[in-house]
Amino acid sequence: MLRDLLTVLAVAAGLAACGAPEPAPAPEPEPAAPEVPARTADPFQRGLTEADFPRVQELAPGVYSYEQLRAAGEELFTTVSMFVVTDEGVLVADGQGNFEETARMVEEIGKITDQPITHVVVCSDHGDHTAGNGAFPEGVEYIVHENSVAAMERMHERIPEIPIPETVISDRLDLTLGGRAIEILFLGRAHTGGDLVVHLPEESVLFLTEAYLHRVYPAMRSAYPTEWVAMLRRAQEIGAQVNIPGHGFVDSPEVLRDELQVAIEAIATVIAESTRLHEMGLTPEEADEQADFGDLETWSLRESQRGMALRRVYMELNGELP
Ligand SMILES: [Zn+2]
């Protein structure tokens, strides 16, 4: 040690004697600042590529989120499923958008556990969460809300491998799987009309399916705008630590709690601005041209969803919702 130090001093003295400039001390490596992901649903803005997906995160013991990229035109965004591994099987909340993607998820689940998939909850009946259901193993119990049965029957007609769920609920279903309490809840009509959420009270995790769109434009094709806001407020009242969206990134629990409020305000903004234009007597086409949805204009899927959302609020105001 001492000899090393003397050598260093000698070398330094020699350099000084030769008139060479003293080497600048090497900068101390900065401790890496924790990366704070940008608040966006756009993977590219977060520096992520397709190679980063599917992304599986364990949010509580045995409770996983599964994020896979999906394309909408040129945009990419994530579709999120949740699965819960117990000693008596695996419960999956929401599938992915086609056979191949759901098969990939089944394979990823198989890397984590030998337990079979026993339950699939159709939290959203939209195709981007159900069209791959034919890839789940046979004998799985499918759970659906009564308002979503007709949509699943249509899906089955189109793709016969997709089963029509047989366990139909109207309010709630309490399961105990491997000693784990799992609550499947209907908190009101929202994004689809039959939205189911999955709550794990002991782990304080709440899977909100696409009732919670994280920085993804409020998609209202089959939504009940005002009821959607009320439904998400009920979800907030549950007070879960971890709130999982159906599209957009699974960020830290703090960010996701924060962003749930942002998502509610986004829907409220669409309703307020569309209502203002409706009250001015504008047609939907005129309103579409004049509308200013503020920050939402930069959100993912704006192009495809903006006009549709405005029209859906018009339908609600005109008493035309189904
Ligand atoms: Zn969706």
Residues whose N, C-alpha, C, O or C-beta is under 5 A from the ligand:
A	BS01	ZN	H126 D128 E210
